[in-house]
Amino acid sequence: MEIFNDLQEDISTEHAFEAEPVPSLSETITPRSLVFSFIIGATLSVVAMKVTLSSGFILSLSIPAGLLGFYVSRAWIRILDYFAVSHLPFTRQENTIIQTCVVACTSVTFTGGFGTYILAMSKKAAGGDVKDDNNIEEPSIAKMITFLFLISFAGMFIIMPFRKIMIIRHRLTYPSGTATAHLINSFHTPQGVKQARNQVTLLFKSFGGTMAWSFFQWFFASGPGCGFKFFPTFGLEAYKHGFFFDFSMANVGIGMMCPYMIVFSMLIGSIISWCMIWPYIQTKEGIWYPSNLGPDSLSGIRGYKVLIGLSMILADCLFVFLSIMVRTACAMVKRRQQASHGVGGGGGGCNMQQPFQCLDATDRPARSFDDRRRAQVFLRDEIPNSVAIGCYVLLSVVSIVAIPLLYPQLRYHHVALIYLAAPIFAFCNAYGCGVTDINLGSTYCKIAMLVFGSWIGVKGGGVIAALVAGGIMVSILGTAADLTQDLKTGYLTLTSPRAVFISEVIGMTLGCIINPTVFWAFYKMNPSAAGGDMSDTPYAKLYRGFAMLSVGEEGLPGHSMFLCKLFFALAMALSAVREVANRKQWRVRRYIPSTIGMAVAFIMPPRMPVGMAVGSLVAYLWEKADAARGRMLSPAMASGFICGDGLGSLLLSTLTLVHATAPICIKFLARGDNDRLDAFLATLPAT
């Protein structure tokens, strides 16, 4: 929270930049900023794709995007200075454009559904639970690119008419956008330049080390079950239950970035599910469910994992959704009352605890110099509301005609209904995100899946229709919330909203081409990295299971619905207790696990939470030893781990494509198995 405390200081940010003129649109969106955006966006898209496919996590890449944009641009300027080539100075507005463009490009990995609804349509995700091909859609790169271009831009246009209401009139905080703006502003001060240099140096060191480690591991993984990835860290018995450290540096990096409570909750959830619940249910094989089913069948053990985890996620989403709706309504009523009485707003009484971050740092009785200057720049370059609404209508018409041609399971009137309802939900989601910093696009996605899946039914291809409808909704709503966050960043860095919007469009365009290509590379070169082993894509299983529930698909294992209701009630109670504890400031609040963290662990293999716990432990010990350097440098090191692991996976996929095989297989066996292996090898003739 130090970032937001800094923002409340009396020192004026804009006084420090008062001598610098505000650049024009052509000086903000420059060729060099677009080139750097493409390079960094393509690199981080590989990283985001690897993380999304392997763990389902949605990482914010604002920190590495801002760091790399600043560092690469400064390095380019030094090169030009060395050769005495004239150039314009690198400004914070250009840094904002690069960051916006890169984040827009990488966000398509989530809104595009590569680890969720796209993969959930595939035959591998369906397992043996599909009776006809009408509920199967194998990934196709041409279809994915076309679909993304149809759905990815509407959310930007529909939210633009509300930008003044949210940022100028209601002065919503948008904590992530505010934090990013603070980071960019600090980069362009003398102290910030030194700090950024240290962060980027560490980022590249961890990046290079992780790449080298990934390549080193490959030499010992010549077959199934070979390599350090299968090292039984806590013994063979724990290994059988999935508890071991697989040396995945991406999981370590994620753990360094995640809050400690989330990682702790995931460990608790893994222990409860993989050590207690699933072993008990496996003893009921042949009683509760048939014993001849494969591991991918929803009628078997996988059905319990998906349905119980899904019920807990829905309970948490429902609780958060209702709480945010109430909170948002109260905030709007309060501001209306203050406006009618001529009061500027005090912003007191906000609870700073998760998951409801209400940081009313911008609610001040009088408008400061910073506010006046920022509002002047924000209102100077406008996109007419008529143009934005007209573009949304045009995109809607094109999608209504084209999407049913790509996915015939969803008819024209279904798509039309989605685009009619989307503006209302987009405003609610963007407003709630400004108050709470929580993007509920995935929650609205599940609502859309439930509505359209039950409407169309399994015989009409309702599983695919539900997934496509959810994809349209999450793309529109997610893009709208992301743009408002970026507009807030632009507002605080004196970047023209028109420039922010254009850079968002450019970044989204790049993302609609780069991300399907990256996904296809993973999917074809190394199937295990993109769905060949569905245990590594937990959210694809969740989305498939929810779509099948929405159409009323039969064949679920025995007692599964009872267990779903039980765990739904338990999750709802846990969410309520956690919120009350935060409100009342109970001491025990720090030890109440997160519902969503536990729910994901019910599906995710335990090795992922174990790797994340290692990362959290590293970050914790680092902050204990040196709090200032730990907080400043740990995000950079984590970013290097994640980037290096992602690009290392792409390198190994390329080796698979050229049919390169590792020379060595290293395996870990029990003593008895090793004795039997030695005895067998002794019977073979000597070579």
N, C-alpha and C positions, 0 to 999 in steps of 0.2 A: 504493500500500500504506500510505500515511500514515494512512488511516482506521483500519486494523486495528492499526497501531502505537499509535495513541492509545488504543485500547481496552485495551491491555495496561499502561497507566500505573497507578500506585498510587492516583491520585486517584479517590475513589468518586463515581460518577455519581449514585447514589440519595441520598447525603448532601446533594447540592445541591438535591434536590427533597423532602427529608424533611419540611419544614414543610407541603407541599401534601398534602391528603388524597386518597386514591385514589377517583376518582368512581365512582358506582354505574352500573349498566347504562343506566338512563334518562338519566343525565347524560353518558354516553359516546356513545350513539347518539341524537343529538338531531335535531330537525327541520332545524336549520340545517346540520348536517353532511350530512344526506341531500340537501338541496337543492343544496349546494355540490358534492357528489359527482356528482349528476346533470348539473349544468352542465359541470363539468370533465371528467367521463367522456365525455359526448357530444362535447365539443370534441376531446379527445385520441383518441377513437375514429376521428374523421375523419382525423386525422393518421396514426394507426397503419394505417388502411386504405389511405391513399395510399402509404405506405412499403411495405406488404406487397404491394400490387398492382404497384408499379413496380419494386421491387428484390428482394422476397422476404425482406428482412431482418427479424429479430425484435428490435425495440428494447425495452430496458427503459425504461419511462416513469416509474419510481419518482421520479427527481429532479424532473422537471416537475410530477408529481402532488403530491409533498410540498411543493414551493415554492409552487405555485398554491393548494393547500389552506391553507397557512399565511397567504399574503398575502391571499387573498380573505376568510378568516375575520377577520383583523386589520382589514381595511378595513371589514367589516361592523360590527365592534365599535366602531370609531371613529365610524361613522355613528350608531350607537345612543347613544354617549357625547355626540355633538354635540346630539342631540335629547333628551338626558337621559332615555333609556329604560333601565330596569333590565335587567340581563342577567347570565348566568353567565359567568365568565372562560373564555377559550378555552384548552383544555388540550392537552397532548401526546397524551393518549388520543384526543381528538377528531381531532387531526391524523392519528393512526394509522388511525382509522376511515375518514377521507376518503381517505387514501392507499391503504388496502386495497381500498376500494370502487371507486376509480377504476382501479387496476391490474387488478382482477378484471374490470371492464367492458371494458377495452382488450385484455386477454389473449384475449378471445373472437375477436379478429381473426386470431389464430394457431390456436388450438384449433378454431375454426370452419372453418378450411380455405379461407377466401375467396381466398387467393392460392395455394393448393395443391390439395387434393383436390376442393373444390367446383368450382373453375374447370377442373380437369383432366377433369371429367366432360363438359364442354361440347363441342359440335360443332366449335367453333373450335380447341380444344386438340387434338382428334382429327385435324383436317385431313382428308386423304383416306385414312386408314388404317383406317377402320371399315367392315365389310361389312354390319352390321345395326344397327338402332336399339336393340338390347338392351344395347349398350355405350355408349350416349349418354344423358345426363340433363342437359337444359338447366336452368340455375338458375331456381328459382321461390321468390319471397319467402315464400310461405306454407309451402312444404316446408322451406325453410332454417330458419325460426323454430321450426317443430315439431320438426325434427331436433335443433336446438341445445338446446331445452328437455328433450329426452329424454336427451341424453348429457352435459350440462354439469355436473350436480350429483352424479352418483354418486361421482366421485373425492373429493369433500369428505367424504362420509360414511364411505367405506371407510378413509380415512387417520386419522380422528379417534381411533379406539381406540389408535393407535400414538404419539400426541402426547407422552405422558409418557416413553415409552421413548426417543424421539429427542431431546427437548429437556431433560428433567430427568435421566433415568438415564444416557444416553450423552453428553449435553451436546454434541451436534453443533453445528458452528459456523454453518452456513448463511450464507456470507459476504455474499451480496446482502441478505438479511434483516437481518443484523447491521449492514451499512453504512447501510441505510435507517433503522434504529433510532438509530444514532449521529447521523445527519443530523437526525432529528426531535428528539432530545434537545437537540442543539446549538441548534436554532431557538428553544427556549424558555428560553434564557439571554440576558442583556443583549447579550453580544457576538454571539450567534447571530442575534438580531433585526436588528442592523445589517447583518450579512453577508447575511441573507435579503433585506433591503430592496434592497441593491445588486444581488443576483442577479436579483431579479424586475424591477427597473427595466431592466436590460440585456435580459432576456428579452422584455419588451414592446417595447423599441426595435427589436430584431432581428425580432420578430414583425411589427410594423407596417411596417418597411422591406421585408420580404420580400413581404408582401401587396401593397404598392404596386408593387414590382418585377414581380410576377406580372401585375398588371393592366396595367402599362405595356407589357409584352411582348405582350399580347393585341392591341394596336392594330396590330402589324406582322405578324400571323399570319393573314392572310385566306384562305390556301389551303394545300394540301399542300406541305411543304418550305419554308414561309415562316416568318420570325421569327428571333430571336436564338438559338433553340434549335438551329438548324442552322448556326451560325457555324463555319467551318473554321479552328479555332484554330491548328492546327499545319500548315496547308497542305491543299490539295485531295487530295493522294495519301494523307495520313494520314486525311483525312476519309472516303475511300472504304473504308478498313479499319475505320471506326467510332471513330477516335481524335480526339475533339474535346471541348471543354468546352461543355456545353449549357445553362449558367447555371441549373441546377436547384439551388436553395438547400437542398433536402432532402438531396441527395447530399453537399453541403458539410457540412451539419450532422451527417450520419451519419459522415463522415470525421473530424470533430472529436471524436466520441465513441468511435470504434473504436480499438483499439490500433494503433500504427504498423505492427507486423509484419503484421497482417491486411491493411491497405491496401497495403503493399509487396508482399505475396504476391499480391493480386489484380492489381496492375499487371504483375507478372512473368507470371502466368497469362494475362492478356490479350495480352501481347506474344507469348508462345509459341504460343497458340492462334490468335488472330485475325491475326497477322502471318506465321506460319510454317505451322502445321498445316492450318488451313482453306483458305488459298490453294493449298496443295499438293493437298489432296483435291479441290478444285474442278477441278483439271487432269485428274482421273480421271473427270469426268462423261462418261457414255456408256460407260465401261469398268467401273468398280466399281458404278455405279448408273445407272439410266435417266436420260436427259437431258431427258425431257419432264415431270418431276415438279415440283410447286410447292414453294415454300420451306417449307411447313408439313408436308410429308410425312416421316414417320419412315423411309421407304425411300430418302430422299435425303440431302442434306447435313445436314439437321436431325437425322437419325438418328445421325450420328457425333457431333454436338455433345452431344446428350442422353445417349447411351450412354457416351461417354468421360467426361463430367463426372459422370455417375451412378456409374460404376465407381470413380472417385477418391473420391467422397463416401462410398460404401459401404466402401471400404478404410479410410478415416479413422475412420468410425463403428465399424467392427468392431474396429479397434485400440483406440480409446478405450473401447469397451464392455468388451472383455476386460480391459483395464488397470484399469478402475474396479471391475469385479467382483472381481478379485484384490485390489485395494487395499481395497475395502469389506470383503471376507472377512477380510483381515489385521487391519483395524481392529476388527472385531467380536471376533475371537479375542483380540486384545491386551486389549481392555476386559474380556472375560470372565476372562482370566487375572489382570488387575489386581484385579477384583472379588473373585475367589476368594482372593487374597493380601492383600486389604484395602488396596490401593494406589490412590491417587486418579488417577494418570496424570500423566505429565510433559509430553507434547506435544512432545518434542524430536525433532530429526531430520527435520522436515517440509520438503519441497521447495516453495519459494514460487513456482516457475516454472509457467507455463501449460503444458499445459492442466489440470494436476492441482494445484489450490490446496487444500492441506490445512492450514488455519489453526486449529490446536488452541489458540486463545487462551483457550477456556473451560475447558481441562483444568488445574485448579489443585489442589494437594494438600489445601487446606482451603477450606471454603466461606466466602466473604466476606460482609460485610453486604449487599452488592448481591445476591448469589446467594440469600441467605436471604429477603430481602424479595420478590424476583422470584418465587421458588418459591411463597411464600405466596399471592401474588395469582394465580399461574398455576393453582394447585390449588384455589382457592376456588370459582370458578364452573366447574362441570363439566357436560358433556353426557354422560349415561349411555351406556356402550358398547352396551347393549342397544338403545337408541333409534337410535344411529348405524347399527348393523348391520341393524336392522329396516328403516330407511329405505332402505339400500342394496339389500336384498332386494326391497323394494317397487318401487323405481325399476328394478331389473333386470327384474322381471316385466313391468312396463309397457313397457319398451324391447323385450323379447323379442316381445311381441305387436305393438307399433306399428311398429317399424323395418321389418320385412318388408312392411308395408302401404305404406310410403313408397318403399322400394327392394326390389321383389320378387326381384331377383337374389340377395339375401342371405336365406337361409331362417331359420326360427325356431331350429333347433338350432345354426346358425352363431353367431347372436347370443348364445345361451345359453352357448356355449363361451367366447366372448370375456369375458362377465361372470364366468364361473367362474375364468378365468385372471387377470383384471385385478387382484384384490387382491394376489396374490403379486408381480406386476410393479410395482404401485403402491408397495408397501413397499420393494422393491429400488431403484426409481428415487428415491423420496423420501430413503432412507437415503444412497444414493450422492450425491445432490444436496447433502445436508448435509455430506458429507466433501469433495466436489470442486467444488461450485457449478456443476455441469453437469447440465442437465436432458436426459435421454436419451429423452424421450417420442417424438421423431421417429424415433429408431432402433427402438424397439419398434413404432412405426407401420409401418415398412418390413418388419419381421419378420411382422407380422400380414398385410400386403398379400401378401407372398410365400406365406404358408401358405394363405390363403383364395383367392387368385387361382389358384394351381395346383390347389387342391382342386375348385373349381367349373368352371374351364375357360372358354375364350372363347365356346363355344356357349351356355353357361348364363348369359352376362353377367358373366363373371369379372372383366372390367376394372372395371366399376362396383362389383361386390361387394368387390373388393380395396380400392378407394378408400374405400368406406363402412366396411369393417372397420378400415382404418388410421385413419380419422377417429374412430371410437369409441375406439380404443386411445389415440390421442394426446390426446384430450379427457380421458379418465379419468386417465391418468398425469400429464399436464401440470397438470391442476387439483389433483391430490394434492400434487405438488411445490410448486406455487405457494402452496397453503394452509399447508404446513409452513414455507415461507419467511416468510409473513405471521404465523404463530403465533410464530416466533422474534422477529420485530419487535415483536409485542405483548408477549412475555415481557420484552424489554429496555426497553420503555417503560411497564411496569406496566399494560398493557391487558388486560382480561379475555379469556380465550380464547373464551368464549361470545360476547362482543361482536365479536371478530375473525371468528368463524365466521358470525355473523348478517350482518355487513357484507360478507363474501365472498359470501354467498347473494344479498344485495341487489344487489351489483355485478354478479354473474353474470346475474341476472335482467334488469338493465338492458342488459347486453351482448348478451343473446340477442334483444333487441328492436332496440336501436340499431344494432348492427353490420350485420345483414342489411338494414336500411333504408338505411344509408350505402352499403353495397355496391351495392344496387339503384339508388341515385341515380347512382353512378359508372357502373354497367353500362348503364343506360338513357339517361342524359343525355349521357354522353361515352364511347362504347364504347372508344375508344383508351386510356382510363385504366383500364379493367378488362377487358382481354383482347381488345380489338379488334385490337391488334397483339401477337401472342403473344411477340414478341421482348422485350417489356417485362414479361413474367411468367415468369421463368426457372424458378421452382419448380413452376409448373403443368405445364410441359413435362416436368420431371423426374419428377413423380408419375405423369403419364400414361405416360411411357416405362417406368417401373418396373412399373406395373400391367400393361402389355402384355407385358413380359418375364415376369412372374409367370404369365401364362396361356399362355405359349409361342407368342405371336403370331408368325407367319412374315412374310416380306417385308422383313427387315432388310437394309440395304445390305451389299455385299460387303466382306469383311475386317473388318467392324465388331466381331465377337466376338473376333477376334485382337487388335485394338487395345484392346478393353475389358480383356482379360486382361493385356496389356502395361502399360497405364496403372494397372490395379489393383495389379500387383506393384510398379510404380514408386512409387505413392502409399503403399503399405504400407511400403516401404523408407524413404521420406522421413519418414514418421511415426515409425518406429523410430529412425532416425538423430537426429531432432530430440529425441526423448525421452531418448535416451542422452546427447546433448550437454547437455541441461538437467541430467540427473542428475550428470554428471561435471564440470559447470561449465566446459565448453570455451569458449574465447573466441569461437569461430565460431558458437556457438549463437544469437547475436543476428541472424545473417545467414541462417539456414536458414529458408526460407519455410514458411508454414503450408499444410498439404495442403488443408484445407477452403477456405481463401481462394483458392488456385489453382484448385480444382475448380469453384467457383461462377463464376469468371471465364471458364471455358471455354464457359459458356452465356450469361452476362450480357453485354449490349452494352458495349464498352470505354468508352463515354462515362460510364458510372456509376462505374467505378473511377477515371477521370480526375477527375470531380467530387469523389469522396471523397479523392483525393490532394491536391486543392486545400485541402479542409478540414483534413486532417492537417498540411499545411504551415503553414496559418494558426495552428493550435494549437501546433505546434512552435516557430514563431518567437515567438509570444506568451509561451510559457513561458521561452524563452531571454531575452527582454527583461525579463520580470517574472514569476518563477516562482510566487510566492505568488498574485498576482492572476490569472495565467493558469490555474492549477489550479482556483481558486475560481470564476472567471467563464466559462471556456470552455464548461462543460456548459450553463450558462444560455443563452449565445448560441446554441449548437447547438440547444437545445430551441426557441428562438425561430425559427430558420431552418426547422426541420422543421415546427413548428406553422403558421407563416405560409405555407409552401409547400402544406401539406395543405389548409388552409382556402381558399387562393387557387385551388387546383384545383377545389374544390367551387363557388366563385364562378364560375369559367369554365364549369363544367358547367351551372350555372344559366343563364348567358348562351346556351349552346348550346340549352338547353331552350326558351327564348323566341325561338329562331331569330335571335339577334343575330349579325352578322358584323362582323369587323374591317374597318376602312376601308383598310388599307395592307398590301401584301405586300412584304417585303424578302427578297431572295434573294442568294446569293453564287455567282458563276459564274467559270469560267476565262476568261482573256482572249479566247481564240478563240471560246468560246461567246457571250461578250458582244458580240464583233464581229458574229457571225452574227445575234444578236438585234437589234442596232441596224440591220443591213441589212434585216432582215425588217420591222421597224417603219417603216423609211423607205419601204417599198412601200405602206404603208397610207394611205388618204386622210386628210387632215388634218380634225380635228373642231373 
